[in-house]
Amino acid sequence: MEDWQKEIIKKNLDKLITLTTCRTKLLAKLEASGILSDDDTAILEELGHNRLKQTSEFYKIMLTRTNGFERLLEALRETRQSGAADLLVSGTTKYQGGAYTASPLLTQGDTRFTTTTGLTSGLGRT
């Protein structure tokens, strides 16, 4: 995950924790894509009795993962957690570094972004 992506998550962590539910489907999608390991999933499932602690640990793990931001956004959209996904998209749109701007397609549920050079990249693809 790039530094600017980490900053978006850190800046919005309190809201993301409230808006995100670590359902089995979300964890399974991230595990299938190689972002979460079996051990990560087991730890998160053990914390399931405390939703806030579980979600906090989830984002702590996600901050350490290569391509974590893109895969997270994809998984949130696929599991219909639009509040958290929209917050990440909004942060991407507001990113002041000039490296990325959100594509209009992103706000329509498409998980792509456009570089300032006009090249389109697929989120979650390596």
Secondary structure, DSSP 4 states (H G I P E B T S, - for coil): --HHHHHHHHHTHHHHHHH----HHHHHHHHHTTSS-HHHHHHHHHGGGSHHHHHHHHHHHHTTSTTHHHHHHHHHHHTT-HHHHHHHHHHHHH-TTSSEEE-TTGGGT--EEEETTS-EEETT--
